[in-house]
Amino acid sequence: YLCFFGCSLVGMIVSILTLYSTQYYTDYNYRPVQRIAESSVMGHATNIITGISVGLESTGIPCIMISIAILSSYYLGEMSGIVDHSGASVGGLYGIAVATMGMFSTGVYVLSMSGFGPIADNAGGIVEMSNQDHKVRQITDLLDAVGNVTKANTKGYSICSASLA
């Protein structure tokens, strides 16, 4: 049953890679977001074109990851040799299910990040409504960016886990 252990590891790895991929395309420290910000200086049309191109580009890595996860967990499950009552091999489908459960096993960490997003996101609004100093607003803008990234991470995780399921 080491094959199914491998399937669960595939699911966990996909979960972690999903978070890294989502963070790369949504965090202001990385090139895709910086490229959109740079194009905003040139005008509206350039901003729209760059935003759409980055959005389309960002879907490639998750599609490849999910495809590899499905194929690898299917073949790992097939290697187990499990058959149903009529002798048909069902190990591959069970392997995909085990990979999905492996991905769901990291869900508690992702969902705990989801709770941080709205708190950090609302900090800027609270500071603005309470007429705080401009320096405080600069700090909460960074918190706002972190909140947006954590929210994007949870959405990316939910989409990838649904795709694997």
Disulfide bonds with the S-S distance in Angstrom:
none
